[in-house]
Amino acid sequence: MPCLVEPAVEYKESVLASFREYADNGIKDKYENQALAAIDFQQFVLQLQRHANTIPERPGVIPESFYWLIDDSGEHVGDISVRHFLSERLVREGGHVSYLVRPTARNNGYGTTMLKLVREKAKLLGLARLLVCCDENNTPSVRIIEQCGGKLADKIVVDENDASVLRYWLSV
């Protein structure tokens, strides 16, 4: 059964392969420091781990815990993170949770699995519910959130050029 793990050096080759797939599919970097992964993977992992355990050094940076979904064969198939609290901007359009399924691993239920598993991690952070947001036209994410019990709170337009953002609440 797939499991969520904290970032670790042992998954280097699989994670880097995922990053290449993301780039090949036009998906922007999931991590602010993703370029570092190819240069010094150990430092990349340490920075991700520190991000969850420290007070942000820059205004507007929210502590965030990162996890990787590893399948039964030990391959990295997805990324998910939980923000420990929300800023005004995140309440409006980002939410607590951000996730991404590796392109070659899509349509296997991994998004649903990650969102279900991350609820326990959120509970350990003291969160009672999670705000999960997605673009209105992101049908796979809508399906994942709703399959996990997400209740639609509202639909907002961030600006006139963007699609509407759907905001869901999910109990942990």
N, C-alpha and C positions, 0 to 999 in steps of 0.2 A: 504494500500500500504506500502511495506517495506520502512524504512527510516534509514538514517545514523545518528548516535548519537555519541557524544563524550563519551569516557568511563565514566561510572557512577556506583556507588555502587549499585544502584537499580537492576542492571542486574547480580549481583554476581552469583546466583545459575545457571542461564542459561549459563553464560560465563564459569564457572568452569566445567559444564557438557560438553561444547564444547571442552575445553582443554583436558578432559578425552578422548573424542572421537578422537581428534587429536593423542593423545598418543597411543590409542588402534589401530589406523590405521598406526602407524609408522611414523607419521608426526612430525618433530622436532619442538621445541618451536618456535612460531612466535615472542615472545617477549623476549628480553634479560633478563628481570627480572620476567619471568613467574612463577618461583618457589615461588616467594613472594606472588602470588595471593592466594594460598591455606593457607598461614600463616596469612597474613594481607591484605585483599583485598582492603581496603580503601587506604593503603599506596601504593599498586600496581597501583591503579587508579591515585593517586596524582603524582606518578613518570611518568606515561604516559602523563598526562597533562603538567607537567613541561618540558618534553622533547621537546615539541613544542614551548615553550615560553622562553627558555633560550639559552644562548650561550653555546655550548658544553664545558664541563669541561675537556674532554680528546681529544687529537689530533685525527682527523679522524672521530669523531662523528658528524653526520649531524643532525640539527634540523628536527624533523619528527612529523607530526600531525597524530594521530591515531583515527580511527572511527570504530564503530561496526554497522553492519547491523542488524536491529531488524525487525522481521516479524510482520504481522498483529495481531498475538496472544501475542506479547511481548517477543518472544523468540529470543535469539542471534543466527544468522544464518551465520555470516561471519565477517571477520576482513579485514580492508584495511587501508593503511597508505600512506601519501604523504611526500616525503622528500622535504625540502624547496629549496635545491639546490643540485648539484651533485659534488662528488669528481671524480678524474680520474678513480678510480675503478668502481664507480657507472655508469659513462658514458659508460664504457666498458661492464659491465655485470649485473648491478643491477637496474638501472633506478630510476625514481622518485617514482614509485608506487609498493607496495607489497600488495598482497591480498590472502586470503584463505577462502574457503567456508567450513562450517561445514560438515563433511562427510555425516551425515543423511539428510542434506539439499541440497545436490548436485542434478544437473539436474532439477532445478526449476527456472533457470534464475537469481539466486542471484548474480553470478559473474558478469554478464552483468549489472545488476542493480547497483551493487556497483561501477563499473568502470564508468558508466554514471553519477551517483550521485557525485562521488568524483571530477569530473571535475569542478563543481561549487566551491568546497572547494579550489581547486588548483588556480582557478581564483582569489579568495580572497587573496591568498598568492602572487599574482602578476605574476603567471606563465602563459605564453601564449600557451605552449604546454608541453606535458608530454612524457618522454621516458619510455616506458613499455617494459620489457624484459621477456622472458620465454624460457625454454629449447625447442629445436626443436621438441622433442618427447612428449611434453605436449599438446596434441591435444585439450583438453578443454580450456586451456588458449589461444591458438592460435585462436580458434573460438570466444572466448569472446572478445579478443582485436580487431579482424577484424570486429565483429558485432558492435563494438563501433566506428568504423571508423579509427582504427589504420592503418597506412601506413608503410609497411615493409621498414626499412632503410637498413638493411643488416643482414647477418648471420655471426657470428664469432665463432671460436673455442677457448675456453678459455685455455684448455690444451689438450694434446693428449688422455687423459683418459675420458674426459667429452663429453657429447653430445654438439652439436652446440647450441649457444644461438641466438635466434632471437630478433632483436632490432626493435621496432616499435615507431613511433611518432604519438601522438594523440593530436589533437587540443582541447583546452579547450573552 
